[in-house]
Amino acid sequence: MNRLAIFCIVLCATGLMLAAPAKKEKEQPPGPITPEQLADSNNNLKQIVLSFHNYNDTYGTLPTNQLSKDQKPLLSWRVQILPFIEHLNLYQQFKLDEPWDSDNNKKLIEKMPMLYAPVRGKADPGMTFYQTFTGKHGWMKAGAAIPNAFPDGTSNTFICAEAAKPVIWTKPDDMVFDGKTLPALGGLFDGRFHAAMGDGSVQRFKKNTDPDLLKLFIDPADGTTIPNYEKWIDRDEDKK
């Protein structure tokens, strides 16, 4: 075999080696749930619901999605409460008459406050699990206020919770409740989830909590008394 043939064989082999696709790194599981992660998310929700109350005290209504003149949603309530979670400067950078994905506003997605960031696992930058409840049987509607938006009582209604899937924090995207199908919850802690009540308290619920009970908590005006739900509360002392 002459030198030219040998050179061609080596060159082809080298090309094949270079062209070989790199092995995709296997995505690692989020790891065990820690008490610190649970405490952090609990505190995040407490700050969020406190900002709801402060907003309500200031404007007479709860923060809902920023709407256009023709009542189309532009920006999430998560943008609306920025001045109440010590992010006034970021709030002032938004163009409130433009949608979340306008040239100006989409640049601000990467500036998401740590308050909204996932405390466990991985999510794309600018994504959050903290969502409210919309739809016909959700409380979040334009003009909603405390206490009028909660006929069943603020202590009996979820105002915000950890959803199963994250959304872009500036996008007017939340859990929709039609009165029948339970929205998916529990993306941060493998099915367990924290929920903030309208009265400002936060509870952590077990995985596979009775769906009918959760529907009562989500609907602010079903007129049904919440049954005793202690057995569904996920308590740290139960694990000792």
N, C-alpha and C positions, 0 to 999 in steps of 0.2 A: 504494500500500500504506500503510495507516494505521500510526500509531506502535505500537499494541497488537500488530499482526501482526509488525512488525519486532522488537519486544521479545521475543515468544514464540520467534521463530526464533533470536535470539541466545542466549536462555536454554537452548533445547534443544541448541544446538551446544556451549555451555559444559558442559552436563551430560554430553554424549557424551565430551567431552575429559576430564572428571574421572573418568568411569567406565572409560576405557580402561585396561586392565591394564598395569602396569609391566613392562618387558622384564626377564626373568630374567637376572641376571648370569651369564655363562658361567663355569663352574668352570675354574679355571686348573690345568694339570698341575703336579705336584709339583716340577718343575725337575730339573736334572741332579743325579746322585748325587755327593756330595762326600766327600773323605777324612775330613773331620771327622764327618760323619754316620755313616760306617762305623765309625770309631773309637768314637764315643759308644755305638752299639748293642752293639759288642763289649764295651765296659766295663760296660754295663748287665747283660749276660748273665753276665759274670764275677762281678759283685756278687751276682746272684741265685743262681748256683750255689754261691758261697761261703756264702751264708746257708743254703742247703740242708744243707751240710756242718756248719755250726755248730749248726743245729737238730738234726741227727742226733746230733751229739756230746752235745748237752744232754739230749735226750729218748729217745735210742735208736731213734728212727724218723725217717723223712723227713716233711716237711710235706705233708699231703694235704688234701683238702677237709674242712672242719668238718662233722660229721654230727650229725643229730638222734638222739634215743634210739631211734627206729625205723629208723635208718641211712639217712635221706634227706639228701642234700647240702644244706647251708645256706649256707656261705661258702667262697670260694676259698682255695687255698693261698697266694695272693698276700696275703690278710689274715693268714694264720698266720705268715708270715715278717716281718711288720712290726717286731716288736721286734729283729730281727736285721739290719734295714736302717736303724736309727736312727729308727724311728717308733713307739716304745712308746706315746707319748701318743695317737696316732691309734688304735692297736690297742685301747687301754683304753676308747675311745668306742664300740666295737662291742658289741652284745649277741650273744654267741656262740651262744646257744640260739635265735636267731631267724634267719630266712632273709635273704639279701642284700637283698631288696626289702621288708623290714618297714618300718614307719614310721620307726623309729630308724635302721636300717642304710642305707636308701636315701639318707638325707640326707648320708651320708659318701662317697658315690660321687664327688662333686665335689672331695673332698680327696685324690684320687689322688696318690701320690708321683711326683715327676718321673722317678724311676727306671723307671716303667712307661710313661711317655708316649712316643708315636711321635716318632722323631727326624727323620722326613721325611714330607711329605705332610700331609693333613688327616684327622682322625677326630673324631667327636663327643666332647665332654668326658667323661672317665671311661672311655675305651676304650683297650685295650692290645693289642699284637700278641704279647706274650710269653706263651706257653702251653706246657704239658707234654703228655704223651701218656697218654690213658686207653683204656678198652676192654679187650677180652680179651687183646690183645697189646701193650698199653701198660704201662709200668712202674708208673704211679701207681694204687696200690690201698691201701686202709686197712692200716696195719701194715707197709708197705714200708720197708726200711731198707738202709743201706749196710753190708756188701757183698751181703747175701742177696738183695736185689731185682734184682741184676745178675749172673746166672750167666755171661753171656757176657763179663763184665768191664766195669768202669766206664769204661774208655777206649774201649770199643766200643759205647757206648749213649748216645743223645741223652737228656738229662734235661729240657731246655727249649729252645725254638727260636722263631723269628719265623714266626708263622702267616700265611696268606694274608689272612685276615679278622680284624679286631679284635673283641674281646668286652669287656663291662663288667668292669672289673678285680676287683670284689668277687664276681661271679657265678661259681659253680662250673661253668665252661664251658671246655673245652680241646679239643685235637685227639684224635679217637677213631680208634684203629687196630684193625681187625678181622683183621689178618694178610694181607689181600688188597688192599684199596683204600688207596693212599697218601694220607695227609692232605695237604691243600693247604698249601703253604709259600710264603714269599717275598713277602709283601705290602708290606714296607717298601722293598725295593730291586729292584722290577721282576723278580722271579723269583729273584734271588740271595738268599741268606739265611744268617744266622748260627745256629749251633747250639752249645749248651753240652753237653759230655760229662759223664758221671757223675764223672769224675776231676777236674773243675774247669776243663779246657781248653775253649777256644772256637775253632771253625773256621768259615770262611766258604765256602759251597759255590756253585758256578756254577749259573746258570739251566739247566734241563733236565738236571741231574745224573741219572744212571742211577737210575730208580725202584726197581729191585730192590736196589741198594746202599743206598738210603735206608731201605728196609723192614728191612734187616738192622740198621741203626743204631737204628731205633725199637724193634724187638722186643728186649727184654733177655734173652730165653731161647730163641732160635731154634736154638742149638747149632751155628750155621754160622760158620766163620771169615771175618772181614771181609777181602775181597781188597784189594790195593793200590788206594788211591783218590786218590793224589796228583794225577792229571790232572783230578780234579773240584774241587780246592781253588782258590778264587778268590784269587789273590795280587796284591798291589799292584805288585810288581816286574814282573809279566807285562805290565803296561800301560805301562811306561816305554819 
